[in-house]
Amino acid sequence: MYNPKSLKAEEFISDEEIKETLAYADANKNNVELIDKLIQKAKELKGLNHREASVLLACDIPEKVQEMYKLAEQIKKDFYGNRIVLFAPLYLSNYCVNGCVYCPYHAKNKHIARKKLTQEDIIKEVTALQDMGHKRLAIEAGEDPVNNPIEYILECIKTIYSIKHKNGAIRRVNVNIAATTVENYKKLKEAGIGTYILFQETYHKESYEKLHPTGPKHNYAYHTEAMDRAMEGGIDDVGLGVLFGLELYRYEFAGLLMHAEHLEAVHGVGPHTISVPRIKRADDIDPTAFDNGISDDIFAKICALIRISVPYTGMIISTRESQSVREKVLPLGVSQISGASKTSVGGYADDEKEEITSEQFDVSDNRTLDEVVNWLMKLGYIPSFCTACYREGRTGDRFMSLCKSRQILNCCHPNALMTLKEYLEDYASDETQKVGMELINKELKNIPNEKVRKIAYEHINDISNGKRDFRF
Ligand code: SAM
C-alpha cells in the first residue's frame, strides 16, 4: 500500500509503513554497526530516508547521539554557513470556521477577540514592521471563506508589497493559510508569494480527525495533499511542519520525512523549509492537556536529525521557543528564525492591553528585533534579511543546486552582509551597529571569489551612502 509516488495521502503517508518503521527502529536502536553506517551515509551528504533517520532517533547511546549532533553542526556550517535569516509573522485575521482543539481560533471559542485587518490596518502593521527592520513576513490567517476569502488574502499581499515607508520594504511574503484549491494556489503564485507554508499538525490520521472534529480542516486527505496542489499551481517552495505535542514524536518524525520523500519523488524537489512548532498555552488551550509534549533534549535531537536527513531543506524556529532553547538548537541546523513576533491581529501597531486578546498563543521569546540581531551576532551568526533567491528566480530545485554546488559563500553570504548593513544603517541601536560593522568587516574577507568580494565591498560602501537593495 505504501507508495511515495502516489498522490493519495494514505498511500504516501502510510500508517502501516510508519508502524513498521518504528518497529524497525526499535529493533535496531542498539545496532552500532548499522548506526555507524547511517552516520557515515549522512556524512557523505546523501541524506537519510524515514527508516534510516528513525533508527537514529530511537538510538540513545550517548556517544552516537553526540556524533549526530556534531554532524548536524558540520552540515549546517558547510551548507548554510553562519547566516540566520530573520522574519516576522503577520496575523491578518483570526476568524475561523474550523474546530482545531489545540488552537484558540477554533470556531466555538467565544471569548477570544475576533479581528480582521482592513487595508488601512495593514498599512499600520507593515509600517511598524518596517520600522523594526523586517523585510520578510509570513502572513497567517484562520480559515473562513466568508471573512477571509482568497480575494482578501490577495488584496492584503498586494497592499503589503506596495508599502514603501522611509527605506523600508517587505520584499518577501510567505503565506500560511489553510489548504486550498489548485486555482487558488495559482493566484497566490501570481501574487508573488515566497514559500507556501502549511503545517500538517499530525500525520496520524485517526488523531488528526479527532483533533479537527469540525470544519473543512477535518478532511485529512485534502489537508495532506495540499502541497501537491500547491506545486501543481506552480508554487515550488513549500514549507512543511508538524505541531509537536499532539501525537507521538517518533510517528510524526517518520511522517514528516515521508512527506518530504513524496514531494521529491513526485515533483523532483523536496520541501523548501521544515518548521518544528511545539504546542503552547493559549486562550482556552492548556498544552498539558495534550499527552505528547516533548522535552527540550528530544526537541534538539529532532532538529539535528532533520538537518542530517534533509541537508538541503531550511529549518525554521519561531518565538514559540525561548531564547535558551533557540540558543541550543541554532547550531544544529536552523536557518531561519522569527524575531519580535506578535501573534495577535493588529499587534504590531497597537499593543493589545485589554484582557480579551486576539492572540494565537503565548510567545516565549519576547525580545525586540534589535536585541535578537545583537544576540545572534554575539553568538557568531550573521543575521540576514536577504530575500534574493525567489526575486532572482532561484526557487525549487534551482535553490537546491546553489546549495549543492556550494555557491552559498559567493552568493548568500554577501547578500546576508549587505542586508545586515542596511539594517544597521536604518534601524539598529548604536551598540548593535558597532558589533555589526565589526562583523561585516571580518566576514567580507570570507567571500572566496575575488570579483564577488570586490563588488560586495563596493555595495557596502554604497549602502553607507544611502543606496539600498543590492543582491547577487
Ligand atoms: N489556519 C491555517 C491552517 O489551518 O493551517 C493557518 C495557520 S495557523 C494561524 C498557524 C499554525 O499555528 C497552525 O498550523 C498550528 O500548527 C499552530 N498553532 C495553533 N495553535 C497553536 C498553539 N496553541 N500553540 C502553538 N502553535 C499553535
Residues whose N, C-alpha, C, O or C-beta is under 5 A from the ligand:
A	BS01	SAM	Y102 C103 E140 A141 G142 E143 N176 I177 A178 F199 L243 P277 R278 I279 K280 A282 I285 Q360 F361
